[in-house]
Amino acid sequence: MIRPARPQDAVAIHALIGELADYEKLRHEVDATPADIERDLFGTNPRVFAEIAQWQGELAGFALWFYNYSTFRGRHGVYLEDLFVRPAWRGRGIGKALIVTLARRCAAEGLARFQWSVLDWNTPAIQFYQSLGAQLTPEWLGCRLEGDALKKLADA
């Protein structure tokens, strides 16, 4: 079952983020707290959203996403920030169901595109996304400012 996340899911979503960070060997980068998740997904002006996947009543995974905008297309799209299915639940179509849910949202809302990033070493994920028809876009490199570099630029 795929359903929109609810405020009472904030702690569980935070736990899934931690599991995803462990899988990506990035736990040291997690600063988010359950309170952050609750505020940002369920506050008065949410700018990020999540879908919850359950299998036989158990939390199996999640997709966290937000709207982006294509100036070339003149329409919004969806950016999938995180997709994670717990290892015990993989191979049951849960990841695909989460992706399909978001693709249907894009179609229903007339959005221009649905995009996400994947780590270059994550061969199983790359193969999974390609099996769904996703195209890798190696000509686009991700850029990020954070920490001291962000502060330095903001202070310029």
Sequence and secondary structure as in RCSB ss.txt:
>XXXX:A:sequence
MIRPARPQDAVAIHALIGELADYEKLRHEVDATPADIERDLFGTNPRVFAEIAQWQGELAGFALWFYNYSTFRGR
HGVYLEDLFVRPAWRGRGIGKALIVTLARRCAAEGLARFQWSVLDWNTPAIQFYQSLGAQLTPEWLGCRLEGDAL
KKLADA
>XXXX:A:secstr
 EEE  GGGHHHHHHHHHHHHHHTT GGG    HHHHHHHHHSSS   EEEEEEETTEEEEEEEEEEEEETTTTE
EEEEEEEEEE GGGTTSSHHHHHHHHHHHHHHHHT S EEE   TT HHHHHHHHHTT    TTS      HHHH
HHHHT 
